[in-house]
Amino acid sequence: MRRPLAAVIAVALLVAPALAQQQEPFEPEGYRTDNYRAPVPATLAGARVLTTEEAEAIWRANSGAFVDVMPRPPKPKNLPAGTVWRDAPRRNIPGSIWLPDTGYGTLPPAMDDYLQRGLAHASRADKAALLVIYCLADCWMSWNAAKRALAYGYSNVAWYPDGTDGWERAKLPTDEAQPEPRPEQQ
């Protein structure tokens, strides 16, 4: 009786790590195109992945440009006259540039250009400047946008996967944010 139980335990110990690894999200080859609020991988090839403490140190030293890619629905163009529209408020890491809707898996050309221009502005046109890209925790938007920054030729990209959720959990300051004007607003 002891031998079969020992065999079951041994098999369970060997299988458990393999099952745990299967549950971790993996890095897709391309961009994530659906279910954006889901567990994200622990890595992003070519980028540095930051903890809250590391992001805070960069922020306090003012040694990187912070880029928030949290989506924001635009005001509908066909609202009836007199309809009140209130944008949802967004608080982000102080000093960040907010480029909403730039983390989707597929970007229309105008939004791709918007992201490229926004990153150039944030980096002061220096592709070696440190860019810290974030959104919320478990948000593929920031993973996609950081991957895109790498594809655009930025060489010093840091991805902060805990985003403002991690920042606020650490009781760090936030500011009310306003997005950079979107292509249809310019």
Salt bridges, closest charged atoms under 4 A:
ASP34 OD1 - ARG32 NE 3.55
GLU56 OE2 - ARG60 NE 2.73
ASP68 OD2 - ARG90 NE 2.89
ASP87 OD2 - ARG72 NH2 3.25
ASP101 OD2 - ARG182 NH1 2.01
ASP113 OD2 - ARG117 NE 2.77
GLU184 OE2 - ARG182 NE 2.82
